[in-house]
Amino acid sequence: MVVMSLEEAAERVKDGSLICLSGNLLYRIPAAFVRELARQGKKDLRVMKTAGGYDVDLLCGLGCAKEVIAGFVSFEAFGLAKNFRKAVEEGRVKYSENTCYTVIAALRAAAYGIPFIPIADISKSYFVKERGFKFVENPYGGGKVLTVPAIKPEFAIIHVQKADEDGNALIYGPWFEDVLMARAAEKIILTTEMIVPKEDLRRDIDAVWIPSYKVVAVVEVPKGAYPGACPPYYDPDFEMMEKYANLDEEGLKKHIWEVRP
């Protein structure tokens, strides 16, 4: 059994860890866990995600992150992720810009246990040289192919709809890159809308499974993705997101203590 409190689970993440966050923009993000990381004052985190938003922005705004590896970070309808942008502009956070495609490729290589993986040639993208992506000779002929190095997170932080006490979990709906990050990471921390008996999980054979063998913590956190959504249980709170997007630094510090599931 790996069930524990949110505080205990967050304590497992040490300063400087490379973490990968589940979900996409405002959907099934580990928001409650991210707020707990901020409350504990984590520092120098390297944060990886294809499409970040509230979660990445909050860690940048409160000085928890030193690097963001992502395709983009945005609030979409609510404008730019201003805390992320400010931290990057001021040099407090390094933005290792990727595409969502190359983040997924890096996770796939780590999941497969290989040091790099070939991808379609996107060398016209300005950041390819910046990231140090390399060409290798195609052993089957046809010239060189572009490659992306594997990135193996220390922790995959994944919010799911259901999990059992051992850490087996179900994801309903789009799983984005979550299954890849679970396979790529050294360890998995799950936050879940509910902990259910193992027999209940077996009834949902059409859902995507996260197996328990690398799970080191399971935390039951109803509304753990709030102010994001966790279908089919709740939608994004757009009113809260609009308020968040306009918080100053003091407001951000209050936010992590006032917003709890």
C-alpha positions in Angstrom: 0.0 0.0 0.0 1.4 3.4 -1.0 -1.5 5.6 0.1 -0.4 8.8 1.9 -1.3 12.4 2.4 -0.6 15.2 -0.2 2.1 16.6 2.2 3.9 13.3 2.5 3.8 12.7 -1.3 5.2 16.1 -2.1 8.0 15.6 0.4 9.3 12.8 -1.8 10.1 15.4 -4.5 13.5 16.9 -3.6 14.9 20.3 -4.8 16.4 19.9 -8.2 14.2 17.0 -9.3 13.2 16.6 -13.0 9.4 16.1 -12.9 6.9 15.5 -15.7 3.3 16.8 -15.2 0.2 15.0 -16.5 -2.7 16.4 -18.5 -2.8 19.2 -21.0 -3.5 22.9 -20.4 -6.5 22.8 -18.0 -7.4 19.2 -18.4 -6.5 16.6 -15.8 -3.5 18.6 -14.4 -2.0 17.7 -11.0 -3.0 21.1 -9.7 -3.4 20.2 -6.0 0.0 18.5 -6.0 1.7 21.5 -7.7 0.2 23.9 -5.0 1.6 21.6 -2.3 5.1 21.7 -3.9 4.8 25.5 -3.8 3.6 25.5 -0.2 6.6 23.4 0.8 8.9 25.9 -1.0 10.5 23.5 -3.4 13.4 24.9 -5.4 15.3 24.4 -8.7 12.7 22.0 -10.1 13.1 21.0 -13.8 9.5 20.8 -15.1 8.6 18.9 -18.3 5.3 18.9 -20.2 4.0 19.2 -23.7 1.4 21.9 -23.2 1.7 23.7 -19.8 -0.6 26.3 -18.3 -1.7 26.9 -14.7 0.6 24.2 -13.2 3.8 25.3 -14.9 3.0 29.0 -14.5 2.5 28.7 -10.7 5.8 26.9 -10.2 7.6 29.6 -12.1 5.8 32.4 -10.4 6.6 31.2 -6.9 10.3 30.4 -7.6 10.0 26.7 -7.5 11.2 26.0 -11.1 14.6 26.6 -12.7 13.9 25.0 -16.1 10.8 24.3 -18.2 11.0 21.8 -21.0 7.8 22.2 -23.0 6.2 22.8 -26.3 4.5 25.9 -25.0 3.0 27.4 -21.8 -0.3 29.4 -22.2 -3.6 30.4 -20.7 -5.2 30.4 -24.2 -8.4 32.5 -23.8 -6.9 34.2 -20.7 -3.8 35.4 -22.5 -0.1 34.7 -21.8 1.1 32.8 -18.8 2.6 35.9 -17.3 4.4 34.4 -14.3 6.2 31.9 -16.7 7.0 34.7 -19.1 8.3 37.0 -16.5 10.5 34.4 -14.9 12.0 33.5 -18.3 12.5 37.2 -19.3 14.3 37.9 -16.0 16.5 34.8 -16.3 15.2 33.1 -13.3 13.8 30.2 -15.4 15.5 28.6 -18.4 13.0 27.8 -21.1 14.2 24.7 -23.1 11.8 25.3 -25.9 10.6 22.2 -27.8 7.6 21.2 -29.8 5.0 18.9 -28.2 6.2 16.3 -30.7 9.8 16.4 -29.5 8.8 16.3 -25.8 6.8 13.2 -26.6 9.7 11.7 -28.6 12.1 12.3 -25.7 9.7 10.5 -23.3 9.2 7.7 -25.9 12.9 7.1 -26.1 13.2 6.9 -22.3 10.2 4.6 -22.1 11.8 2.3 -24.7 15.1 2.3 -22.9 17.0 3.8 -25.8 19.4 6.8 -25.7 17.7 8.7 -28.6 15.0 8.3 -31.2 14.8 9.4 -34.8 12.1 11.9 -35.8 10.9 13.6 -38.9 13.2 16.4 -40.1 12.2 19.6 -38.4 15.6 21.2 -38.7 14.1 24.4 -40.2 12.7 25.1 -36.7 15.0 27.6 -35.1 15.3 25.8 -31.7 16.6 22.5 -33.1 20.2 23.8 -33.1 19.6 25.5 -29.7 18.5 22.1 -28.2 21.5 20.3 -29.7 19.4 17.8 -31.6 21.8 15.8 -33.7 21.7 14.1 -37.1 23.0 10.5 -37.4 23.7 8.5 -40.5 20.7 6.2 -41.5 22.2 2.7 -41.3 19.7 1.6 -44.0 20.7 4.3 -46.4 19.0 7.5 -47.5 21.2 10.0 -45.8 21.0 11.4 -42.3 18.1 11.4 -39.8 17.4 13.9 -37.1 17.3 12.5 -33.5 16.0 13.6 -30.1 17.8 12.4 -26.9 15.8 10.5 -24.3 14.7 12.4 -21.2 14.0 10.3 -18.1 12.1 12.2 -15.5 12.7 11.3 -11.8 9.0 11.6 -11.2 5.9 11.4 -13.3 3.2 13.3 -11.4 -0.2 12.1 -12.8 -3.7 13.0 -11.8 -6.2 10.2 -12.6 -9.9 9.5 -12.1 -9.5 6.3 -10.2 -6.8 4.3 -8.4 -6.6 1.4 -6.0 -4.5 1.3 -2.8 -1.6 -0.3 -4.6 -1.3 2.4 -7.3 -3.0 0.8 -10.2 -4.9 3.6 -11.9 -7.4 4.4 -14.7 -7.5 7.4 -17.0 -10.8 8.2 -18.8 -10.7 10.1 -22.0 -7.5 11.5 -23.7 -4.4 10.3 -21.9 -2.2 12.8 -23.7 1.5 11.7 -23.0 0.7 10.4 -19.6 1.2 6.7 -20.3 4.6 7.5 -22.0 5.7 9.6 -19.0 4.7 6.8 -16.6 6.8 4.3 -18.6 9.7 6.8 -18.9 9.9 8.0 -15.4 11.9 6.4 -12.5 8.9 6.8 -10.1 5.3 7.7 -10.3 3.2 9.8 -7.9 -0.5 9.6 -8.4 -3.2 11.9 -7.2 -6.7 10.5 -7.8 -10.3 11.7 -7.6 -11.0 8.6 -5.6 -9.4 5.4 -4.3 -11.5 2.3 -5.2 -11.3 -1.4 -4.7 -9.2 -3.3 -7.3 -12.3 -5.1 -8.5 -13.9 -1.8 -9.5 -10.9 -1.0 -11.7 -11.3 -4.4 -13.5 -14.8 -3.5 -14.6 -13.4 -0.5 -16.6 -11.5 -2.5 -19.2 -11.8 0.2 -21.8 -9.9 2.8 -19.8 -6.2 3.4 -20.0 -4.2 1.7 -17.3 -1.3 3.0 -15.2 0.3 -0.1 -13.6 1.4 0.1 -10.0 5.0 -1.2 -10.2 6.7 2.2 -10.2 4.1 4.1 -8.1 5.6 5.4 -4.9 2.6 7.4 -3.7 -1.2 7.5 -4.1 -3.1 10.5 -2.8 -6.9 10.7 -2.8 -7.6 14.3 -3.8 -11.2 15.0 -5.0 -11.0 18.0 -7.4 -7.3 17.5 -7.5 -7.1 19.1 -11.0 -9.0 22.2 -9.9 -9.2 24.9 -11.3 -8.7 22.6 -14.3 -11.1 19.9 -15.4 -11.3 16.2 -14.7 -13.9 14.7 -17.0 -16.4 13.3 -16.4 -16.5 14.8 -12.9 -16.1 18.5 -13.3 -15.2 21.2 -15.9 -12.6 24.0 -15.7 -13.5 26.9 -13.5 -13.0 29.7 -16.0 -13.9 32.3 -13.4 -11.2 31.2 -11.1 -8.7 31.1 -14.0 -9.5 34.7 -14.9 -8.9 35.7 -11.3 -5.6 33.7 -11.2 -4.4 35.3 -14.5 -4.6 38.7 -12.8 -3.0 37.9 -9.5 0.1 39.8 -8.5 3.0 38.2 -6.6 1.3 38.6 -3.1 -2.0 37.3 -4.5 -0.2 34.2 -5.9 1.3 33.5 -2.5 -2.2 33.6 -0.9 -3.7 31.6 -3.7 -1.8 28.4 -2.9 -3.1 28.4 0.7 -6.6 29.5 -0.1 -7.4 27.1 -2.9 -7.6 23.6 -1.6 -9.8 20.7 -2.7 
